[in-house]
Amino acid sequence: MVSASGAFLPVGAVTLGVGMGIYHWVEGLSWSDAFLNAAMLLGGMGPVDPIHTLLGKWLIGAYALLAGLVVLVLAGVMLSPVMHHVLGRLNVEDEP
């Protein structure tokens, strides 16, 4: 699990940075507010501050879709060793 998380946590960090950049440069939020909004979207909670610009609405909508996909991939990569171990303990074998 550690090696899988070490390989894919930079993907999560880059995704968070992209969201922060959108909120900071397009919506004009401070870096701390941009971090809060991007982290809330990446965590699946939704934005905190309202979005005012048309470009911001499009970019943040695309970022929300990207963030959801990244969270699913990260969860799958990090949980796959656990599921492999559990299935091995239950002696579940592949059927040919």
C-alpha positions as CSV (number, residue, x, y, z in Angstrom):
1,M,0.0,0.0,0.0
2,V,2.8,2.4,0.8
3,S,4.4,1.9,-2.7
4,A,1.1,2.4,-4.4
5,S,0.3,5.5,-2.4
6,G,3.8,6.9,-3.0
7,A,3.4,6.5,-6.7
8,F,0.0,8.1,-7.0
9,L,-0.1,10.8,-4.3
10,P,1.8,13.2,-6.6
11,V,-1.2,12.9,-8.9
12,G,-3.5,14.0,-6.1
13,A,-1.1,16.9,-5.3
14,V,-0.9,18.1,-8.9
15,T,-4.7,17.9,-9.1
16,L,-5.1,20.0,-6.0
17,G,-2.6,22.5,-7.4
18,V,-4.6,22.8,-10.7
19,G,-7.7,23.5,-8.7
20,M,-6.0,26.0,-6.5
21,G,-4.7,27.8,-9.7
22,I,-8.1,28.0,-11.2
23,Y,-9.6,29.4,-8.0
24,H,-6.8,31.9,-7.5
25,W,-6.2,33.2,-11.0
26,V,-9.7,32.9,-12.6
27,E,-11.9,33.6,-9.6
28,G,-9.4,35.9,-7.7
29,L,-9.5,34.1,-4.4
30,S,-6.6,34.2,-2.0
31,W,-4.3,31.1,-1.9
32,S,-5.8,29.9,1.4
33,D,-9.4,30.2,0.1
34,A,-8.3,28.6,-3.2
35,F,-6.8,25.7,-1.3
36,L,-10.0,25.3,0.8
37,N,-12.3,25.3,-2.3
38,A,-10.0,22.9,-4.3
39,A,-9.6,20.5,-1.4
40,M,-13.3,20.5,-0.7
41,L,-14.0,19.6,-4.3
42,L,-11.3,17.0,-4.3
43,G,-12.8,15.5,-1.2
44,G,-16.2,15.4,-2.7
45,M,-17.8,18.0,-0.5
46,G,-18.3,20.8,-3.0
47,P,-17.1,24.4,-3.2
48,V,-17.3,26.9,-0.3
49,D,-17.3,30.2,-2.2
50,P,-19.7,31.1,-5.0
51,I,-18.3,31.2,-8.5
52,H,-18.8,34.5,-10.3
53,T,-17.2,34.3,-13.8
54,L,-18.4,32.3,-16.8
55,L,-14.9,31.0,-17.4
56,G,-14.6,30.0,-13.8
57,K,-17.8,28.0,-13.9
58,W,-16.6,26.1,-16.9
59,L,-13.1,25.4,-15.6
60,I,-14.3,24.5,-12.1
61,G,-16.9,22.2,-13.5
62,A,-14.2,20.4,-15.5
63,Y,-12.0,20.4,-12.4
64,A,-14.8,18.8,-10.4
65,L,-15.1,16.0,-13.0
66,L,-11.3,15.5,-12.9
67,A,-11.2,15.5,-9.1
68,G,-13.9,12.8,-8.9
69,L,-11.9,10.7,-11.4
70,V,-8.7,11.2,-9.5
71,V,-10.3,10.2,-6.2
72,L,-11.7,7.0,-7.7
73,V,-8.3,6.1,-9.2
74,L,-6.4,6.8,-6.0
75,A,-8.9,4.8,-3.9
76,G,-8.7,1.9,-6.3
77,V,-4.9,1.9,-6.4
78,M,-4.6,2.1,-2.7
79,L,-7.2,-0.5,-1.9
80,S,-6.2,-3.0,-4.5
81,P,-3.4,-4.6,-2.3
82,V,-5.9,-4.9,0.6
83,M,-8.5,-6.6,-1.6
84,H,-5.8,-8.9,-3.0
85,H,-4.8,-9.9,0.5
86,V,-8.4,-10.5,1.6
87,L,-9.2,-12.6,-1.4
88,G,-6.0,-14.6,-0.9
89,R,-7.0,-15.3,2.7
90,L,-10.5,-16.4,1.5
91,N,-8.8,-18.6,-1.1
92,V,-10.8,-17.1,-3.9
93,E,-9.4,-18.3,-7.2
94,D,-10.0,-17.2,-10.8
95,E,-12.3,-19.5,-12.7
96,P,-10.9,-20.4,-16.2
